[in-house]
Structure formats: C-alpha cells, structure tokens
Amino acid sequence: MSYTKISYEKKENIVYIGFGLNEEKSMTVLTETSLTELDEALDEVASDKEAKGLVLFSHKSECFLAGMDVSVIQGLSSEAEAVEGCEKGQSVFNKIEDLNIPSMAVVHGLCLGGGMELALACDKIAASDDSKTSFGLPEVMLGVLPGFGGTYRMPKKIGLPNSLDLILTGKQVRAKKALKLGLVEFVMPKERLLPLAGEFLFKEGGHKMSLSETLTHKASDNFIARRVIFQKAREKVLETTKGFYPAPLKILDHLENNHGKKRSSYLSMEAKAFGELSQTSQSKNLQHVFFLQDNAKKLEGKENIPSIKKGAVLGAGTMGGGIAWLFAKNNQAPIMKDVSEQGLKLGLKQASSVFRKAVKRRRMSEDDFQRAQRSIEPTLNYNGFKSVDLLVEAVVENMEVKKKVFAEVEKEVSEDCLLTSNTSSLSVEEMAKALKRSERFAGLHFFNPVNKMPLVEIIRHSGVSEETIQKLYKWTLDVKKTPVVVNDGPGFLVNRILAPFLNEAAYLLEEGVSIEAIDKASLNFGMPMGACRLMDEVGLDVGAHVGEIMEQGLGQRHKASSLSVKAVEKQLFGKKNFKGFYTYDENGKQEGVNPEMLELLPKENKSMSETELQMRMFLPMINEAAYILEDKIVEDAATIDLGLIFGIGFPPFRGGLCKYADSEGLDRILESLEKFTQSVDEHRYGPSKLLKDLVSDKKKFYDL
C-alpha cells in the first residue's frame, strides 16, 4: 500500500513507520489525512504475519509529533463532531496498544499532545538526549483535555501524582526527566536512536524506581490516598486559575470519576469530556490566542535575514542588566556600557540573579552559568563597539539625554549596526533626529522583568527601513520573545491602553473606593495583578512621568489623577522602595495596605459594585483600543490583543481586549461609555469616532 503523509518500510521483519513525509513545515502535526493513513498502515502491520516489531519515528530533524493540528480542533462545530474526532484517534491508538508484537516510539524533538498520546500507546519510548527533545500534554492550554487516550495511559505509566502535574499544567519535560519519571525507557544520542531501534525494541530498560517513588506511583490504587491527591490538586488548580478555566477542573472530575473503568468505558468518557470542553467560550478564546501567537512567529523570508551575533546595551541597571542577560542567554556576548562602576555592578547583578535562578531550578548548569555571565563585558568606554550588530539604549528616560547618547554612539559602531531604544513612552520619531542614518534605528521596547515578560514592541518611525524592522523582528523571534510592530505615538501600544486602566483606578481611589476593592475587582475579572498592586510594580514615580507624557500627547482624555503626584511627593514609589499602595519587606514580598497612602485618600470609603468597578476600569481600555486603531498605531485588532495578553497579562480566556469587546457587543460598550460621559467624565469616557462608526455599521473590531 502507498502512503503520502507517512512512510512504511520493513527491515529484518521490523516495520518502520515515519511521520512528516512530504511536509514542508519543520513541525509535524497529525492531520485527518495522516491519521487515516496511520490507521491503514497499522492494519497492514497487524495482518503481516512476518512482522516481529513496530518502530514509529519522524523524518523531521526537530520534531517527532507536535500533536493534532490545532486548526482541526478550531473547526469543530459541535460536541458530537468533537467526540467523533476523539473516537477516531482513540481507535487508531488502540490498534497500536493491541498489536501482538512489541512497539516503540523513537523520539527526537517535540513529542506533544497527540504525539505524546501516540507514544504512550507503544510498549516502549526511546528518546534522544538532545535539548530539543521534550514531552508533554499541552491540551489544557487550549482549554481541552487529551482526547486520544492520554488521560488513560499516562497515569498507568507514571502514576497519578506525576500525571496530574503534567496534564493539569501542560508543562513539558526533557528526556532525562522523562526517564526518571518512567515516561521513557531509553535515552541516548540522537545518532543512535534509529539505527539501534530494532535492538532496543526487545530490551528492557527505564528508570528503576526507589521505594518512595514506587509508593507514590501506587498511591492511586488506594481510595483514601487517591481522594487526598485529587483534593490537593483541586485546591492548587483553584488557587492558580481562580476558577476562570474550566478545563483543569473538568480533567480532575474525569480522572476521579472514571478511575478503574475498563478502557472502552474510560475512553468514551474522555471523548465526551473533550467534546464538552471544545465548545466552551474559554476554549475558543484560548485557541484564538494560540493562532495570534502562531501568526506572530511567521516571517516571510526569515531564512535570508542575517542573524544577530553580538549585542550591546547602553545603560546598565535593572532593565539594562535584563537585556544584557537576554543577549548572553542567546550566545550573543553583549557589551554593557554605563557611565559609572556602580551602574555596571547593578547590571551584572541583575543578569547574574536571573541566571542563578535557572541554575537553582536545574534549567542551567553551573558551568553554563559561569560561561554566560562571563560573556557580558562591562565597560565605561566604547572599545569593541565596532563588532556590535544590535545596540539597545536603556539610559534614563529623558529625550535630550537619549539624543546625546545616540549622536555619540553612532560614531562608535559600524554602518550595519542596528540602533534601538528601550524607551517606554518617548517619541521614537523625535529620537531619530539625532542620527545621521536613522533608517537603521527603531524603538525596541522590552517589558520588566525582561526574563519573564514575553512581549517586545518594535516601534517604527517615518524614516526607518523595512530591512531594519525585519531584522529586529527576526531577532526577537530568535531570542524566544513575541514581537508586535507598532507605529510611533505616545505610549505606543501596551502602555497607551494600560494607562487609562491604571489612571481610572487612581480616580476611583480619589472618589473613596478602597484599595482592596479595586484590586479584588481587577483580579476577579481575570487580571494577573490588581490595578493598585500593578502601579506599585511599575513604580508610582514612573507612572507620574508617563502620565505627563500621555496627557501632553493625547490631551484631556489622558489627564492624570493627582494621586500619583501626591504619592511621589511623599516618597511613595511602590515596590522599588518598599512602600506604595502596599508595603513590602526587604525581599519584595507584599505585607499589607500602606498607612501612609491611606492618609492621601478619603477617610470614608465609597461602596460600588464589582461590576461597576470593572466597567469603570476596562471601558476606557476598550475605547483607547479603538482610538489606537483610528490613529493607525497598529494595523488590526489582533495586534492589540496579542500585545495586551503578552504585555500585561490580559486574561487569555477572554481572547484579548478586542475579542472580549466584540463578544460583549460594541453597541453595549458604546452605550456604557456614553452613560459614563454624563455621570463620571466627558473626556475620559468620550467614545472614539471609530467605535461609533463600527456600531453604526453593525461591525466588530475583528471585521476591520
């Protein structure tokens, strides 16, 4: 039989089935076609009386199987259709498990989702020791559960506690960790994997469990122990997700209620649970976010764009040290320049602290840490800058200072060096005037802390070349960050939309609403941090400075509350000096509401419903998104949603700010804004022309 998406070969009576045949993409995913072909191939194996074993592998260099094509999941229009799809996959993988000959998955690269479930259906798994090899069941991150038998087979293989840790979080484990868990039987260099597959197919292997590991593995067999395991897991899930995500709770219910059932009954309930979850709004929104991020990773002609080999940072300190860490982490041996030894020490300390955390979590060896840290070259002069490919300026947020620095550094670098500014609010257009070759200059705005925040804003100005934007986009992808390209304007994208949210929280405080009520309302909407707590994190002094810039550039709509100015006068800067809206200990841990801040607020608290508080804070954000689209700061609503999800943690289960607004109804949004123009402030809530036009035309943000 001939196949188009898989290969089928028999050598020495062992059948080798390979995935990724005739696939242009580097990632191999299961499609309806490849699943059907695998089904037919397994029938061929089962009927071959000479076959002594089955080996499953991939033709791709970096991927075994990355799971089911997400577009297939996205296209499911009903629970019944989703259940039917699961049952087909389950049937195919059951055929692997039911073979009367030994089977083994030979894994190099990503083995995720449906790929992981396929491997679990085999008798053994052999993996390469390459850093690219990882295992996981990330379905929960799409708002569903593993539907091809993953919830059935993984607990049987590695025990319930370890399985819950992987299934409920979607996290991935490397080959050595997978060996220790008992998920794989053999780990070896990738060059040996396939040549020795026939030999290892018939060998015993795997991690020998200790007594404690054995007891943990067997815990699920005891009713009382199992009950405790599920109770603790449920508590942890609720603490982490606040109940906003139904998938983890559904997974727990499914595993607990169906434990011990026969395979057919169990898998039937697994398919049913998948079908129900696939049609929830949360799952649809998480799938939407997946495609937002996936599209951001695409760059036409990427392979023809030269890579950045050496970086430099101007200005040490927290941000400069964080950016230097990013360069060093990606083997780009950065130079870090500052005007003082003290600044350099601070920058080196910042980079070192991040690397140290990676060592502590065993994500990095001590030798690799020492090597990476030594690659950062601190300096007070411009020696070596001629070899720099990409320079990031991170000096004080002052236009004249930045202009002076750029005019100076332009003389010290090569003509091909890209010059960028990490400014969070100042005009990139104005900054470019200090340069003779402004076409190779752009904004490159990182978010703090650099090691945790995935978003990078690439900011255009009128004179920047498309080549420069493309190079910066590629570099951002290369260092595993999420890029968004925006045009110059006050606050760019993220900070411009964040500002009204934080500003309105400050106005609510001035009206007498409590700090606790505002933060609770923010958290109960799904934000990762309360508005007041976030202001502390950003820095009230920074907020006051940015507020001035925003008001100057955008007018009365962005008129800042006087609270930040009053707080700064009282030296209440936030977390940086341990006192803002809250007080903090020397390790930065939040202690309680700051009594000094309460002195600046009304003595009597104003009661307001949580719904109204949320409307007051989030409606200006939606309105500002419309203004941004109107001003052509970004091209589309998708860019806004991507930026806010990965820049400030706007709740992914809502799909993004614009997606949320569309689902709520722009007509209702407009009506509420007009109401608040009358009852609160005509400027801060004044609806944009674009929003009015969309409502008039019965269109949505995503129709633009």
Summary of the structure (lengths in Angstrom):
residues: 704
radius of gyration: 27.6
end to end distance: 48.3
largest distance: 86.2
contacts: 2443
relative contact order: 0.06
helix: 54%
strand: 13%
